[in-house]
Amino acid sequence: MRRLLLLALLLSGATYCYANPVEFTFLAWNNGNWQNGYPYYIQPTNGPAGDIIAVMCDDYIHGGQPGDEWMANITNLGSGNLSLTRFNDIGGPNALYPLLQYDEAGWLLLETQVTQTNQWLPITYAVWNIFDPSSPCDVNCQAWLTAAIQEGQIGFPGVDFNKVYVVTPVNQHDPDPNGIQEFMYIGQDPQGGGPGATSPEPGTLVLMGTGVLVLLRRKFLS
């Protein structure tokens, strides 16, 4: 039933993405290395200092460095409208496949709220593997990937995808691998007056260390 409703929304041309792009600053990777996976940290460039958003990268192909600033569109995954997202360009009989992929990734992101932090790295790699099957995926990653596929087969019962937002660079299909990544987060739209995801606790801020120092160094030297 949910998929029939989403198909109706897509065919009707209804717009459920946010109209105005938001400028973001990439603050830091998790503990200073992109390989550490979720969470990375970004911030609306003109937002209050406390509006730090914990995000999951869903894009193994592209890059980004602490200190980067870019314009991005924000899509609420619950809308089912993927027109402004990065991995939306499958047409024909597989036109709804990207929605399934994003729902699988969104489910995995939501699972971080109920799993121990030592599972967040394999969850991240599972998300990367959804959109890039050539990305590395060990046994733990594969277990999460299989779990997401199984949830999709039964329609993700009880999952509220309205809690998941996708942050996509305005150049959404940028072929440059050095271009900024796409991210997903749990929270609110920054344009709606909220900071997005919950701001990190002090202990988490310590883990951001390296990236924030790089950002501050750039600002003072500019």
Wavefront OBJ file of the C-alpha trace (Angstrom):
o trace
v 0.000 0.000 0.000
v 2.795 2.446 0.898
v 4.516 1.857 -2.433
v 1.276 2.437 -4.357
v 0.825 5.730 -2.534
v 4.415 6.765 -3.269
v 3.966 5.896 -6.931
v 0.845 8.058 -7.050
v 2.775 10.960 -5.542
v 5.592 10.585 -8.039
v 3.229 10.412 -11.009
v 1.253 13.423 -9.824
v 4.403 15.566 -9.926
v 3.909 16.790 -6.383
v 6.942 18.555 -4.983
v 8.031 17.389 -1.542
v 11.596 18.640 -1.606
v 12.518 21.917 0.031
v 12.454 24.877 -2.331
v 15.598 26.712 -1.299
v 19.096 25.204 -1.163
v 20.964 25.541 2.132
v 24.650 26.377 2.483
v 26.552 23.935 4.673
v 30.039 23.677 6.113
v 31.653 20.262 6.492
v 33.091 20.283 10.007
v 34.683 16.900 10.613
v 34.820 13.173 10.095
v 34.266 10.763 12.950
v 37.468 10.832 15.007
v 39.367 12.519 12.178
v 39.086 9.819 9.488
v 36.442 9.248 6.822
v 36.989 5.488 7.152
v 35.468 5.611 10.654
v 32.012 6.102 9.173
v 28.966 7.507 10.932
v 28.735 10.122 12.241
v 30.305 12.898 10.210
v 29.463 16.483 11.198
v 28.110 19.343 9.108
v 26.564 22.702 9.971
v 24.321 25.207 8.183
v 26.830 27.943 7.378
v 24.624 30.784 8.603
v 23.033 28.861 11.453
v 23.660 29.189 15.193
v 26.899 27.723 16.493
v 25.035 24.869 18.157
v 23.374 23.669 14.974
v 25.836 20.849 14.344
v 24.226 17.958 12.475
v 25.415 14.382 12.801
v 25.149 12.867 9.320
v 25.753 9.562 7.583
v 27.484 9.619 4.205
v 25.572 7.455 1.715
v 27.982 8.232 -1.119
v 31.175 6.174 -1.352
v 32.072 7.659 -4.759
v 32.503 11.326 -3.866
v 34.746 13.110 -1.386
v 34.846 16.245 0.718
v 37.158 17.722 3.320
v 36.649 19.471 6.659
v 36.202 23.163 5.908
v 34.392 22.656 2.604
v 31.339 24.829 2.043
v 28.652 23.949 -0.462
v 25.018 24.478 -1.393
v 22.677 21.528 -0.948
v 19.043 20.615 -1.448
v 17.228 18.856 1.388
v 14.787 16.041 0.698
v 12.496 14.429 3.245
v 12.704 10.709 2.545
v 9.133 10.160 3.711
v 7.854 12.202 0.779
v 9.041 9.605 -1.721
v 10.160 12.422 -4.058
v 13.765 11.745 -5.059
v 14.000 14.352 -7.822
v 16.820 16.284 -6.107
v 18.762 13.310 -4.739
v 21.971 11.882 -6.172
v 21.037 8.268 -6.892
v 17.671 8.843 -8.548
v 18.455 8.374 -12.223
v 17.156 4.859 -12.911
v 14.250 4.926 -15.344
v 12.034 2.452 -17.132
v 10.694 -0.593 -15.287
v 13.187 -0.008 -12.443
v 12.055 3.573 -11.781
v 11.046 2.787 -8.177
v 14.296 0.968 -7.390
v 16.088 4.125 -6.115
v 13.242 4.617 -3.619
v 13.844 1.117 -2.297
v 17.575 1.850 -2.045
v 17.029 5.085 -0.128
v 14.487 3.395 2.140
v 17.024 0.639 2.896
v 19.659 3.274 3.669
v 17.175 5.263 5.769
v 16.234 2.166 7.747
v 19.920 1.483 8.433
v 20.442 5.065 9.582
v 17.465 4.803 11.948
v 18.910 1.567 13.326
v 21.811 3.591 14.780
v 19.319 4.882 17.347
v 18.772 1.412 18.772
v 22.147 -0.283 18.256
v 25.469 0.013 20.028
v 28.021 2.372 18.566
v 30.323 -0.499 17.606
v 27.751 -1.389 14.940
v 27.729 2.028 13.332
v 30.773 1.355 11.163
v 29.400 -1.806 9.506
v 26.061 -0.010 9.136
v 27.845 2.788 7.280
v 29.578 0.345 4.974
v 26.240 -1.361 4.316
v 24.778 1.998 3.265
v 27.748 2.629 0.974
v 27.278 -0.807 -0.549
v 23.616 -0.144 -1.329
v 24.539 2.636 -3.751
v 27.960 1.298 -4.783
v 28.128 -2.516 -4.715
v 31.866 -2.323 -5.478
v 32.559 -0.685 -2.094
v 34.114 -2.902 0.613
v 31.682 -4.993 2.663
v 32.874 -7.463 5.297
v 30.791 -10.076 7.108
v 29.309 -7.557 9.579
v 28.486 -5.137 6.771
v 26.857 -7.934 4.790
v 24.725 -8.905 7.776
v 23.309 -5.381 7.993
v 22.848 -5.204 4.232
v 20.897 -8.457 4.310
v 18.783 -7.173 7.205
v 17.911 -4.012 5.244
v 16.941 -6.043 2.188
v 14.730 -8.292 4.309
v 13.024 -5.275 5.878
v 12.361 -3.936 2.394
v 10.780 -7.201 1.337
v 8.166 -6.876 4.076
v 7.630 -3.148 3.488
v 9.547 -1.649 6.433
v 6.729 -2.092 8.969
v 6.487 0.705 11.516
v 9.356 2.737 10.032
v 8.814 6.521 9.926
v 10.875 7.739 6.982
v 9.681 11.295 7.652
v 12.465 11.406 10.249
v 15.120 10.942 7.556
v 16.484 13.780 5.441
v 18.843 13.636 2.467
v 21.366 16.449 1.922
v 22.341 16.510 -1.755
v 24.747 18.975 -3.428
v 22.922 21.191 -5.925
v 25.153 19.641 -8.599
v 23.465 16.363 -7.758
v 25.008 14.217 -10.502
v 28.506 15.687 -10.277
v 30.888 13.237 -12.019
v 33.929 14.630 -10.171
v 34.913 12.126 -7.444
v 36.420 15.022 -5.490
v 33.037 16.722 -5.339
v 31.177 16.820 -2.036
v 29.292 13.736 -0.858
v 25.605 13.238 -0.264
v 24.525 12.810 3.354
v 21.542 11.572 5.341
v 20.474 12.592 8.844
v 17.754 12.061 11.411
v 15.970 15.207 12.490
v 14.353 18.288 11.081
v 14.852 20.437 8.016
v 17.280 23.295 8.877
v 14.986 25.678 6.962
v 12.204 24.799 9.381
v 13.948 26.526 12.265
v 15.495 23.438 13.829
v 19.138 22.362 13.843
v 18.522 19.036 12.126
v 19.835 16.157 14.157
v 20.613 16.433 17.849
v 23.821 18.328 18.556
v 26.682 16.099 19.721
v 27.426 15.590 23.388
v 30.726 17.048 24.717
v 32.441 13.666 24.527
v 31.480 13.360 20.878
v 32.783 16.841 20.152
v 36.200 15.710 21.358
v 36.148 12.993 18.692
v 35.599 15.648 16.034
v 38.952 17.221 16.991
v 41.058 16.935 13.861
v 38.441 18.198 11.435
v 37.445 21.178 13.543
v 41.075 22.210 13.989
v 41.557 22.131 10.235
v 38.451 24.270 9.793
v 39.560 26.849 12.353
v 43.059 26.978 10.878
v 41.622 27.720 7.448
v 39.411 30.503 8.810
v 42.223 32.211 10.742
v 44.654 32.009 7.824
v 42.174 33.303 5.257
l 1 2 3 4 5 6 7 8 9 10 11 12 13 14 15 16 17 18 19 20 21 22 23 24 25 26 27 28 29 30 31 32 33 34 35 36 37 38 39 40 41 42 43 44 45 46 47 48 49 50 51 52 53 54 55 56 57 58 59 60 61 62 63 64 65 66 67 68 69 70 71 72 73 74 75 76 77 78 79 80 81 82 83 84 85 86 87 88 89 90 91 92 93 94 95 96 97 98 99 100 101 102 103 104 105 106 107 108 109 110 111 112 113 114 115 116 117 118 119 120 121 122 123 124 125 126 127 128 129 130 131 132 133 134 135 136 137 138 139 140 141 142 143 144 145 146 147 148 149 150 151 152 153 154 155 156 157 158 159 160 161 162 163 164 165 166 167 168 169 170 171 172 173 174 175 176 177 178 179 180 181 182 183 184 185 186 187 188 189 190 191 192 193 194 195 196 197 198 199 200 201 202 203 204 205 206 207 208 209 210 211 212 213 214 215 216 217 218 219 220 221 222
